[in-house]
Amino acid sequence: MIRLANVAHDYGGRALLTGIDLHIAPGAFHFLTGPSGAGKSTLLKLCYGELRPVQGEIELFGQSLRGMSRDGLADMRRRVGVIHQDCQFLDHLTLAENVALPFVATGRPVPQTDLRELLAWVGLAGQAESLPPTLSGGERQRAALARAVIMSPEVVLADEPTGNVDPEMSQRLLSLLVELNRMGTAVMIATHDLALIRNAKAQVSARVLRIQDRTLQSAGADL
């Protein structure tokens, strides 16, 4: 579905990632690790076309990112759910309205039954009418997951989805992502939480990748 071949990226002329080869296949589960500033968020953005590489090729669902039109890229992104690290919401809209925004942005009617079922799945049915400032960190992260998957994406990319919650909530979020993967959705999680990775590997066949020295390496048995 998503393939990177010999991809490089830099900031202000300083090399951040070089020679990156990655293939996210249907139903795959990947973890992406590495020290702060190594380029985990940048790599995720490359995977869904938010950033363009300075070198190499990126294919999204069989189509080259090179030369893809803005409309073509927008259509392609609907097949990718993204959970951002900052987890931003529109504070004047209810939780349910925030989760439904991907439908609103594309001018499509919101499937209310599916929305209710999705909020129940992430354990937020009782907070549907709550405003974002009243939500806890864990509730915001689960709402972000719901928003990322409301359009039934084929792959979910999550940037430190458990970075601001306690261990119990981390495991709850992980369980939701594992369940999503078992239903056929590919998942890639960028995280520095090695305990989370170890717990996940007991539940699902996960490949662990590490950004080190600007390249992407298999973490293997190091974890």
C-alpha positions as YAML, in Angstrom:
chain: A
units: angstrom
residues:
- id: 1
  name: MET
  ca: [0.00, 0.00, 0.00]
- id: 2
  name: ILE
  ca: [2.73, 2.47, 0.97]
- id: 3
  name: ARG
  ca: [6.24, 2.02, -0.37]
- id: 4
  name: LEU
  ca: [9.34, 4.18, 0.10]
- id: 5
  name: ALA
  ca: [12.46, 3.45, -1.96]
- id: 6
  name: ASN
  ca: [15.81, 5.12, -1.24]
- id: 7
  name: VAL
  ca: [14.01, 8.12, 0.27]
- id: 8
  name: ALA
  ca: [15.92, 11.04, 1.78]
- id: 9
  name: HIS
  ca: [14.73, 14.16, 3.54]
- id: 10
  name: ASP
  ca: [16.48, 17.14, 5.09]
- id: 11
  name: TYR
  ca: [15.70, 20.31, 7.00]
- id: 12
  name: GLY
  ca: [17.53, 23.48, 6.07]
- id: 13
  name: GLY
  ca: [20.13, 21.52, 4.17]
- id: 14
  name: ARG
  ca: [20.84, 19.19, 7.12]
- id: 15
  name: ALA
  ca: [20.27, 15.51, 6.28]
- id: 16
  name: LEU
  ca: [17.66, 13.95, 8.56]
- id: 17
  name: LEU
  ca: [16.77, 10.71, 6.74]
- id: 18
  name: THR
  ca: [18.77, 8.93, 4.03]
- id: 19
  name: GLY
  ca: [18.32, 5.73, 2.05]
- id: 20
  name: ILE
  ca: [14.95, 4.89, 3.60]
- id: 21
  name: ASP
  ca: [13.30, 1.72, 2.24]
- id: 22
  name: LEU
  ca: [9.91, 0.81, 3.69]
- id: 23
  name: HIS
  ca: [6.90, -1.21, 2.62]
- id: 24
  name: ILE
  ca: [3.64, -1.09, 4.57]
- id: 25
  name: ALA
  ca: [1.65, -4.05, 3.28]
- id: 26
  name: PRO
  ca: [-2.06, -4.71, 3.82]
- id: 27
  name: GLY
  ca: [-2.70, -5.91, 7.37]
- id: 28
  name: ALA
  ca: [0.85, -5.19, 8.57]
- id: 29
  name: PHE
  ca: [1.67, -3.93, 12.07]
- id: 30
  name: HIS
  ca: [4.84, -1.84, 12.44]
- id: 31
  name: PHE
  ca: [6.41, 0.07, 15.30]
- id: 32
  name: LEU
  ca: [8.78, 2.93, 14.55]
- id: 33
  name: THR
  ca: [11.29, 3.82, 17.26]
- id: 34
  name: GLY
  ca: [14.27, 6.08, 17.64]
- id: 35
  name: PRO
  ca: [15.52, 8.93, 19.83]
- id: 36
  name: SER
  ca: [13.76, 12.28, 19.98]
- id: 37
  name: GLY
  ca: [14.58, 14.27, 16.87]
- id: 38
  name: ALA
  ca: [15.58, 11.20, 14.85]
- id: 39
  name: GLY
  ca: [12.85, 11.82, 12.27]
- id: 40
  name: LYS
  ca: [9.96, 9.55, 13.31]
- id: 41
  name: SER
  ca: [7.30, 12.21, 12.71]
- id: 42
  name: THR
  ca: [8.97, 13.21, 9.46]
- id: 43
  name: LEU
  ca: [8.91, 9.63, 8.21]
- id: 44
  name: LEU
  ca: [5.19, 9.33, 9.00]
- id: 45
  name: LYS
  ca: [4.52, 12.57, 7.10]
- id: 46
  name: LEU
  ca: [6.43, 11.19, 4.11]
- id: 47
  name: CYS
  ca: [4.25, 8.08, 4.26]
- id: 48
  name: TYR
  ca: [1.04, 10.03, 3.65]
- id: 49
  name: GLY
  ca: [2.38, 12.77, 1.39]
- id: 50
  name: GLU
  ca: [2.41, 15.65, 3.88]
- id: 51
  name: LEU
  ca: [6.10, 16.01, 2.99]
- id: 52
  name: ARG
  ca: [7.85, 15.33, -0.30]
- id: 53
  name: PRO
  ca: [11.26, 13.62, -0.34]
- id: 54
  name: VAL
  ca: [14.37, 15.36, -1.60]
- id: 55
  name: GLN
  ca: [15.43, 12.03, -3.07]
- id: 56
  name: GLY
  ca: [13.88, 8.66, -3.82]
- id: 57
  name: GLU
  ca: [10.41, 7.43, -4.69]
- id: 58
  name: ILE
  ca: [7.21, 7.13, -2.69]
- id: 59
  name: GLU
  ca: [4.21, 5.15, -3.86]
- id: 60
  name: LEU
  ca: [0.79, 5.42, -2.26]
- id: 61
  name: PHE
  ca: [-1.54, 2.57, -3.19]
- id: 62
  name: GLY
  ca: [0.38, 1.86, -6.37]
- id: 63
  name: GLN
  ca: [0.66, 5.47, -7.54]
- id: 64
  name: SER
  ca: [3.82, 7.55, -7.47]
- id: 65
  name: LEU
  ca: [3.74, 10.61, -5.25]
- id: 66
  name: ARG
  ca: [5.91, 12.38, -7.81]
- id: 67
  name: GLY
  ca: [3.68, 14.49, -10.02]
- id: 68
  name: MET
  ca: [0.50, 13.59, -8.14]
- id: 69
  name: SER
  ca: [-1.99, 16.46, -8.22]
- id: 70
  name: ARG
  ca: [-3.33, 18.09, -5.07]
- id: 71
  name: ASP
  ca: [-6.75, 16.57, -5.70]
- id: 72
  name: GLY
  ca: [-5.20, 13.18, -6.36]
- id: 73
  name: LEU
  ca: [-3.26, 13.35, -3.14]
- id: 74
  name: ALA
  ca: [-6.37, 14.41, -1.21]
- id: 75
  name: ASP
  ca: [-8.24, 11.38, -2.57]
- id: 76
  name: MET
  ca: [-5.33, 9.13, -1.64]
- id: 77
  name: ARG
  ca: [-5.17, 10.48, 1.93]
- id: 78
  name: ARG
  ca: [-8.75, 9.40, 2.57]
- id: 79
  name: ARG
  ca: [-7.40, 5.88, 2.57]
- id: 80
  name: VAL
  ca: [-4.95, 6.74, 5.38]
- id: 81
  name: GLY
  ca: [-5.96, 7.55, 8.96]
- id: 82
  name: VAL
  ca: [-3.51, 9.73, 10.88]
- id: 83
  name: ILE
  ca: [-3.29, 10.23, 14.64]
- id: 84
  name: HIS
  ca: [-1.20, 13.34, 15.24]
- id: 85
  name: GLN
  ca: [0.99, 13.80, 18.27]
- id: 86
  name: ASP
  ca: [-0.63, 17.12, 19.24]
- id: 87
  name: CYS
  ca: [-4.18, 15.72, 19.00]
- id: 88
  name: GLN
  ca: [-5.86, 19.04, 18.08]
- id: 89
  name: PHE
  ca: [-9.62, 19.62, 18.11]
- id: 90
  name: LEU
  ca: [-11.99, 22.50, 17.42]
- id: 91
  name: ASP
  ca: [-13.01, 23.56, 20.92]
- id: 92
  name: HIS
  ca: [-16.40, 24.99, 19.89]
- id: 93
  name: LEU
  ca: [-17.54, 21.68, 18.41]
- id: 94
  name: THR
  ca: [-18.69, 18.67, 20.39]
- id: 95
  name: LEU
  ca: [-16.59, 15.53, 20.52]
- id: 96
  name: ALA
  ca: [-18.95, 13.82, 18.05]
- id: 97
  name: GLU
  ca: [-18.73, 16.77, 15.66]
- id: 98
  name: ASN
  ca: [-14.93, 16.73, 15.86]
- id: 99
  name: VAL
  ca: [-14.80, 13.01, 15.12]
- id: 100
  name: ALA
  ca: [-17.10, 13.52, 12.12]
- id: 101
  name: LEU
  ca: [-14.97, 16.31, 10.59]
- id: 102
  name: PRO
  ca: [-13.37, 14.10, 7.88]
- id: 103
  name: PHE
  ca: [-16.85, 13.58, 6.41]
- id: 104
  name: VAL
  ca: [-17.70, 17.28, 6.70]
- id: 105
  name: ALA
  ca: [-14.41, 18.27, 5.02]
- id: 106
  name: THR
  ca: [-15.23, 16.12, 2.00]
- id: 107
  name: GLY
  ca: [-18.82, 17.32, 1.76]
- id: 108
  name: ARG
  ca: [-20.26, 13.89, 2.50]
- id: 109
  name: PRO
  ca: [-23.18, 13.24, 4.87]
- id: 110
  name: VAL
  ca: [-22.15, 11.99, 8.29]
- id: 111
  name: PRO
  ca: [-23.33, 8.40, 8.88]
- id: 112
  name: GLN
  ca: [-24.85, 8.93, 12.31]
- id: 113
  name: THR
  ca: [-25.28, 5.23, 13.12]
- id: 114
  name: ASP
  ca: [-21.65, 4.52, 12.26]
- id: 115
  name: LEU
  ca: [-20.57, 7.54, 14.31]
- id: 116
  name: ARG
  ca: [-22.44, 6.32, 17.39]
- id: 117
  name: GLU
  ca: [-21.02, 2.81, 17.00]
- id: 118
  name: LEU
  ca: [-17.50, 4.19, 16.62]
- id: 119
  name: LEU
  ca: [-17.77, 6.34, 19.74]
- id: 120
  name: ALA
  ca: [-19.03, 3.31, 21.65]
- id: 121
  name: TRP
  ca: [-16.09, 1.26, 20.32]
- id: 122
  name: VAL
  ca: [-13.57, 3.74, 21.77]
- id: 123
  name: GLY
  ca: [-15.57, 4.05, 25.00]
- id: 124
  name: LEU
  ca: [-16.77, 7.61, 24.44]
- id: 125
  name: ALA
  ca: [-20.50, 7.19, 23.82]
- id: 126
  name: GLY
  ca: [-21.24, 9.11, 27.04]
- id: 127
  name: GLN
  ca: [-19.03, 12.04, 26.00]
- id: 128
  name: ALA
  ca: [-20.49, 12.56, 22.50]
- id: 129
  name: GLU
  ca: [-21.85, 16.03, 23.36]
- id: 130
  name: SER
  ca: [-18.86, 17.11, 25.47]
- id: 131
  name: LEU
  ca: [-16.57, 19.90, 24.34]
- id: 132
  name: PRO
  ca: [-12.85, 19.11, 23.90]
- id: 133
  name: PRO
  ca: [-11.61, 21.32, 26.80]
- id: 134
  name: THR
  ca: [-13.61, 19.14, 29.23]
- id: 135
  name: LEU
  ca: [-11.99, 15.87, 28.08]
- id: 136
  name: SER
  ca: [-9.12, 14.08, 29.80]
- id: 137
  name: GLY
  ca: [-5.91, 13.23, 27.97]
- id: 138
  name: GLY
  ca: [-7.01, 9.64, 27.47]
- id: 139
  name: GLU
  ca: [-10.41, 10.70, 26.16]
- id: 140
  name: ARG
  ca: [-8.77, 13.07, 23.68]
- id: 141
  name: GLN
  ca: [-6.47, 10.32, 22.42]
- id: 142
  name: ARG
  ca: [-9.38, 7.91, 21.96]
- id: 143
  name: ALA
  ca: [-11.31, 10.65, 20.16]
- id: 144
  name: ALA
  ca: [-8.30, 11.18, 17.89]
- id: 145
  name: LEU
  ca: [-8.29, 7.46, 17.09]
- id: 146
  name: ALA
  ca: [-12.01, 7.56, 16.30]
- id: 147
  name: ARG
  ca: [-11.53, 10.54, 13.98]
- id: 148
  name: ALA
  ca: [-8.64, 8.78, 12.23]
- id: 149
  name: VAL
  ca: [-10.67, 5.66, 11.44]
- id: 150
  name: ILE
  ca: [-14.17, 7.06, 10.81]
- id: 151
  name: MET
  ca: [-13.72, 6.81, 7.04]
- id: 152
  name: SER
  ca: [-12.52, 3.19, 7.28]
- id: 153
  name: PRO
  ca: [-8.93, 3.77, 6.14]
- id: 154
  name: GLU
  ca: [-6.75, 0.93, 4.90]
- id: 155
  name: VAL
  ca: [-3.81, 2.03, 7.02]
- id: 156
  name: VAL
  ca: [-3.48, 4.02, 10.27]
- id: 157
  name: LEU
  ca: [-0.33, 6.01, 11.08]
- id: 158
  name: ALA
  ca: [-0.08, 7.03, 14.73]
- id: 159
  name: ASP
  ca: [2.51, 9.50, 16.04]
- id: 160
  name: GLU
  ca: [3.20, 8.86, 19.76]
- id: 161
  name: PRO
  ca: [-0.48, 8.07, 20.45]
- id: 162
  name: THR
  ca: [0.27, 7.10, 24.07]
- id: 163
  name: GLY
  ca: [2.81, 9.82, 24.82]
- id: 164
  name: ASN
  ca: [0.56, 11.87, 27.13]
- id: 165
  name: VAL
  ca: [-1.44, 9.20, 28.95]
- id: 166
  name: ASP
  ca: [-0.85, 6.84, 31.87]
- id: 167
  name: PRO
  ca: [0.18, 3.18, 31.41]
- id: 168
  name: GLU
  ca: [-3.36, 1.88, 31.84]
- id: 169
  name: MET
  ca: [-4.69, 4.15, 29.10]
- id: 170
  name: SER
  ca: [-1.69, 3.29, 26.91]
- id: 171
  name: GLN
  ca: [-2.71, -0.35, 27.05]
- id: 172
  name: ARG
  ca: [-6.33, 0.52, 26.30]
- id: 173
  name: LEU
  ca: [-5.30, 2.47, 23.21]
- id: 174
  name: LEU
  ca: [-2.98, -0.33, 22.16]
- id: 175
  name: SER
  ca: [-5.82, -2.85, 22.49]
- id: 176
  name: LEU
  ca: [-7.98, -0.74, 20.17]
- id: 177
  name: LEU
  ca: [-5.19, -0.52, 17.58]
- id: 178
  name: VAL
  ca: [-4.54, -4.26, 17.79]
- id: 179
  name: GLU
  ca: [-8.26, -4.95, 17.34]
- id: 180
  name: LEU
  ca: [-8.29, -2.62, 14.34]
- id: 181
  name: ASN
  ca: [-5.33, -4.49, 12.86]
- id: 182
  name: ARG
  ca: [-7.04, -7.84, 13.36]
- id: 183
  name: MET
  ca: [-9.92, -6.50, 11.27]
- id: 184
  name: GLY
  ca: [-7.47, -5.99, 8.39]
- id: 185
  name: THR
  ca: [-6.20, -2.42, 8.82]
- id: 186
  name: ALA
  ca: [-2.45, -1.88, 8.53]
- id: 187
  name: VAL
  ca: [-0.99, 0.03, 11.49]
- id: 188
  name: MET
  ca: [2.29, 1.86, 12.05]
- id: 189
  name: ILE
  ca: [2.95, 3.46, 15.44]
- id: 190
  name: ALA
  ca: [5.82, 5.85, 16.11]
- id: 191
  name: THR
  ca: [6.73, 5.57, 19.79]
- id: 192
  name: HIS
  ca: [9.58, 5.66, 22.29]
- id: 193
  name: ASP
  ca: [7.62, 3.46, 24.73]
- id: 194
  name: LEU
  ca: [9.45, 0.12, 24.68]
- id: 195
  name: ALA
  ca: [7.07, -1.40, 27.24]
- id: 196
  name: LEU
  ca: [4.20, -0.69, 24.86]
- id: 197
  name: ILE
  ca: [6.05, -2.49, 22.06]
- id: 198
  name: ARG
  ca: [6.80, -5.51, 24.23]
- id: 199
  name: ASN
  ca: [3.16, -5.77, 25.27]
- id: 200
  name: ALA
  ca: [2.01, -5.46, 21.68]
- id: 201
  name: LYS
  ca: [4.33, -8.22, 20.48]
- id: 202
  name: ALA
  ca: [2.58, -10.58, 22.88]
- id: 203
  name: GLN
  ca: [-0.72, -9.84, 21.11]
- id: 204
  name: VAL
  ca: [0.13, -9.34, 17.45]
- id: 205
  name: SER
  ca: [2.87, -10.11, 14.95]
- id: 206
  name: ALA
  ca: [4.62, -6.74, 14.85]
- id: 207
  name: ARG
  ca: [7.75, -5.61, 13.04]
- id: 208
  name: VAL
  ca: [9.88, -3.12, 14.97]
- id: 209
  name: LEU
  ca: [11.90, -0.56, 13.03]
- id: 210
  name: ARG
  ca: [14.38, 1.93, 14.40]
- id: 211
  name: ILE
  ca: [15.68, 5.18, 12.95]
- id: 212
  name: GLN
  ca: [19.39, 5.28, 13.71]
- id: 213
  name: ASP
  ca: [22.15, 7.29, 12.02]
- id: 214
  name: ARG
  ca: [19.52, 8.73, 9.65]
- id: 215
  name: THR
  ca: [18.63, 5.29, 8.29]
- id: 216
  name: LEU
  ca: [15.86, 2.79, 8.98]
- id: 217
  name: GLN
  ca: [16.95, -0.46, 10.60]
- id: 218
  name: SER
  ca: [15.23, -3.54, 11.94]
- id: 219
  name: ALA
  ca: [15.33, -3.51, 15.75]
- id: 220
  name: GLY
  ca: [15.21, -7.31, 15.82]
- id: 221
  name: ALA
  ca: [15.78, -8.90, 19.22]
- id: 222
  name: ASP
  ca: [17.18, -5.73, 20.78]
- id: 223
  name: LEU
  ca: [13.82, -4.92, 22.39]
...
